[in-house]
Amino acid sequence: MAKFLVQKSDPLNGEVYISGAKNAVLPLMAAALLAEEKCVIDDVPALRDVEVMKDILASLGSEIKELMPGKLEVYTPVIKDTEARYELVSKMRASFLVMGPLLARNGHGKVHMPGGCTIGARPIDLHLKGFEALGAEVVLKDSYVECIAPEDGLVGASIYLDFPSVGATENIMTAAVLAKGTTYIINAAEEPEIVDLANFLNKMGAKIKGAGTDTIKIEGVPNLHGAQHTVIPDRIETATYMLAAAITHGSLLIKNVVPDHVKPITAKLRECGVQVEFGDDGMYVIADNPDVKLTATDIKTLPYPGFPTDIQSPFMAFLTTVDGASAVIETVFENRFMHVAELNRMGANIKTDGNKAQIQGGKKLEGAKVIATDLRAGAALVLAGLVADGTTEISEIYHIERGYEKFVDKFKAIGADIFRMDE
Ligand code: UD1
C-alpha cells in the first residue's frame, strides 16, 4: 500500500490552480446517462472516483471517451443494463447517483447499496422517499435497491426532505426531469454542486428553477438532448489550500476560485487573523505577516451556505496549531471525528464529546505514523505533517487520491516536503 511521507516544511508559497469539483463532476457524469446524444464535460479532474464513475457508466452501456485531458465525452445511445453491480458501486457512495437517471430514462434501476468514506451511517432513505413520491416502487433485497417506475412513467410530486441531503436532491432532480408534470423539492440542498447539476440539465433541455435555494421546481420534459458543460472549481480543494497557507504561515495565490463558494472558510480564517484578498488573478491567502499572531476560533458545520463538513478536519488541524481554545461542532455527519485520534497521536490536544470537539491549540506537533481514515481526514493529516517536527507517515492514502487531483505535485510545487512511497 502506498504512503505519504511528509516532512516539516517551510511556509508554503507560490500559486496553485484549482481543479474541477469532484462533488460536481460525479453527478454530472451520472446525469449524462439521461440523453441519447453525446454529452461533453470539461475540467474533469483526474481522480479515482471519476474513474469509478466511468467504469459504472460503461457497465450500463455508455461509451466514454477522453477527447483530451480533462475533456470527457459520455455517449449513451441505449442503456444496455440497468443494474449497477457491487464490485463497482461498493467503491464509492456517489455511484448511487445513477439511480435517478436509470429510473427516469429506462423506468428501472437496480443499484447495490453504496460504499465510500465511512463517515457515519449515511443512509439513502431520503433518496428512496423521493423516488417513491414520484411513483416508483422501491424494493430492498440482498443489499441491492431496485426501483421500478409505473408503466406510464414517473409523475411529478411535492417532496419534502427531512434534511437537505446533497445526494438525495441530486438523485430526485435527475429522476424528476423526465417525469410527467411538476416536481417540487422542498428543503432541498443549496450547495453549488446542485446549481451546477441544474445548469447542466437545463442545457440538456430540462426545466429546472430555484436550484441554489431551498425549493427546486422541476417541470418534466419528454426527453433530454446532449450538451456541453464545464465543471465548477472544487471549493473543498480551494479551502484545503487556503488552510495549507494558513497552517504553514505561508502565502498562496489560489487560481480558478469562486469566492462565494468559500465564504465561510474566508470568514473563519479572517477571524483567526489570516488575510484573504481577491484579485483579478485569483484569491490571495496571506498568513506570513510576522506582526499578526494567528488565534483560535470556533466552527460548526452546516449544510451550505454554512461551514462545510468536508473542511471540518483540515480546519481542525489548523486550530491545533494556533494559540487558544476552540470548539468544533459537527452537525452534518454523526461520525466525523476519526481524524482526532490521529491528530492527538501527533501531539494535538483534542477531546471529543458526541458531536463536539474541544481543542487546546498551540501544541507542538510531532511526526507520527497515522492513518488517513477518510478523504478529508487524510488531507488534514498532510496539513498537520507540514508543521510537525520530523516525519509524518500517512497510510491508506488511496482515500486522498480519490478526491484530490495531482495532490503531491501541487503541494510540492508550492514548497511542501511530501513524498509518495509505493510499498
Ligand atoms: C455529499 C458530498 C460529501 C459531503 C456531503 C455533505 C458528494 C459526492 N459528496 O455527500 O462530500 O460531505 O454531501 O455536504 O457530493 N442522509 C440521510 N438520508 C439520506 C441521505 C442523507 O439521513 O437519504 C444524511 C446523511 O447520513 C448525512 C446527511 O444527511 O448525515 C448529509 O448527507 P448528504 O448531504 O446526502 O451527503 P452526500 O450526498 O452523501
Residues whose N, C-alpha, C, O or C-beta is under 5 A from the ligand:
A	BS01	UD1	N23 A94 A121 R122 P123 I124 D125 L126 H127 F163 P164 S165 V166 G167 A168 T309 D310 V332 F333
